Amino acid sequence: MDDVFLPLKFQRRGVQKKASDHRQAHDATLVEGMARAFYWQHLLDTGAMQSGAAIARTEKLHHSVVNELLRLTLLAPDIIEQFMAGRQPRRLTLMWFQRNRLMVDWQAQRELIASFEEDA
């Protein structure tokens, strides 16, 4: 596997540190949450794990955390690409996805993303 280098600069914003490369600002927490969700979905799809509850027991997490993150696998592919490229709306965080329902309809998801961009 080839190493990937991303030039990052940390900037102080309030009490959090955010990484940026001057063009895009990856939300590392959101990207990590998506990665975990897709890994867990793979475990379910291959039969390595029987349920979200089984994953939660193995990971020593509450089952609701696993189920909330698994919803990220329902995102439209173009939205996932947008997030992976660091072009997610700033206020659309992993916490937002954990606290709010996600529509299954991809067009409704795109409209939701657009509404966050308009508020920026």
C-alpha positions as CSV (number, residue, x, y, z in Angstrom):
1,M,0.0,0.0,0.0
2,D,1.4,3.4,-0.9
3,D,1.7,6.1,1.7
4,V,-0.4,9.2,1.3
5,F,0.9,12.5,2.4
6,L,-1.6,15.4,3.1
7,P,0.0,18.7,4.1
8,L,-1.9,19.9,7.1
9,K,-1.8,23.0,9.1
10,F,-3.5,23.2,12.6
11,Q,-5.4,26.3,13.4
12,R,-6.8,27.3,16.7
13,R,-10.6,27.8,16.6
14,G,-12.2,28.2,20.0
15,V,-11.2,25.3,22.1
16,Q,-10.8,22.8,19.3
17,K,-8.0,22.3,16.8
18,K,-9.0,21.7,13.3
19,A,-6.8,20.6,10.4
20,S,-6.9,22.3,7.1
21,D,-4.8,22.2,3.9
22,H,-6.0,25.7,2.8
23,R,-8.4,24.3,0.2
24,Q,-10.4,21.7,2.1
25,A,-11.1,21.0,5.7
26,H,-11.6,17.3,6.4
27,D,-13.7,16.5,9.4
28,A,-11.6,13.7,10.8
29,T,-14.2,12.6,13.2
30,L,-16.8,12.3,10.4
31,V,-14.4,10.5,8.1
32,E,-13.4,8.1,10.9
33,G,-17.1,7.5,11.7
34,M,-17.8,6.6,8.1
35,A,-14.8,4.3,8.0
36,R,-16.0,2.4,11.1
37,A,-19.5,2.2,9.7
38,F,-18.4,0.7,6.4
39,Y,-16.1,-1.7,8.2
40,W,-18.9,-2.8,10.4
41,Q,-21.3,-3.1,7.5
42,H,-18.6,-5.3,5.8
43,L,-18.5,-7.5,8.9
44,L,-22.3,-7.9,8.7
45,D,-22.4,-8.5,5.0
46,T,-19.8,-11.3,5.2
47,G,-21.3,-12.9,8.2
48,A,-18.3,-12.3,10.4
49,M,-20.7,-10.6,12.8
50,Q,-24.4,-11.4,13.2
51,S,-25.7,-8.0,14.3
52,G,-25.0,-4.5,15.4
53,A,-25.4,-5.7,19.0
54,A,-22.7,-8.3,18.4
55,I,-20.4,-5.6,17.0
56,A,-21.2,-3.4,20.0
57,R,-20.3,-6.2,22.4
58,T,-17.0,-6.8,20.6
59,E,-16.1,-3.1,20.4
60,K,-17.3,-2.5,24.0
61,L,-19.7,0.2,22.8
62,H,-23.4,0.8,23.4
63,H,-25.5,-0.8,20.7
64,S,-27.0,2.5,19.8
65,V,-23.6,3.9,18.9
66,V,-23.0,1.1,16.4
67,N,-26.5,1.4,14.9
68,E,-26.2,5.2,14.6
69,L,-22.9,4.9,12.8
70,L,-24.2,2.2,10.5
71,R,-26.7,4.6,9.1
72,L,-23.8,6.4,7.4
73,T,-23.6,3.5,5.0
74,L,-26.9,4.7,3.6
75,L,-25.5,8.0,2.3
76,A,-25.5,8.6,-1.4
77,P,-22.2,7.8,-3.0
78,D,-21.6,11.4,-4.2
79,I,-22.2,12.7,-0.7
80,I,-19.6,10.2,0.7
81,E,-17.2,11.4,-2.0
82,Q,-17.9,15.0,-1.0
83,F,-17.1,14.2,2.6
84,M,-14.0,12.3,1.8
85,A,-12.8,15.2,-0.3
86,G,-13.2,17.5,2.7
87,R,-16.2,19.4,1.2
88,Q,-18.8,18.7,3.8
89,P,-20.8,21.5,5.3
90,R,-19.0,22.7,8.4
91,R,-22.1,22.3,10.7
92,L,-22.8,18.8,9.4
93,T,-20.8,16.7,11.9
94,L,-20.8,13.1,13.0
95,M,-22.7,14.3,16.1
96,W,-25.4,15.6,13.9
97,F,-25.7,12.2,12.1
98,Q,-25.9,10.5,15.5
99,R,-28.6,12.7,16.8
100,N,-30.8,13.0,13.7
101,R,-32.6,10.6,11.4
102,L,-31.1,10.1,8.0
103,M,-33.4,9.8,5.0
104,V,-32.9,6.8,2.8
105,D,-33.8,8.7,-0.4
106,W,-30.6,10.0,-1.9
107,Q,-32.2,13.1,-3.5
108,A,-33.6,14.0,0.0
109,Q,-30.1,13.6,1.4
110,R,-28.7,15.9,-1.3
111,E,-31.3,18.5,-0.5
112,L,-30.4,18.2,3.2
113,I,-26.7,18.8,2.4
114,A,-27.7,21.8,0.3
115,S,-29.7,23.3,3.1
116,F,-26.6,23.1,5.4
117,E,-24.5,24.8,2.7
118,E,-27.1,27.7,2.4
119,D,-27.0,28.3,6.1
120,A,-23.2,28.7,6.1
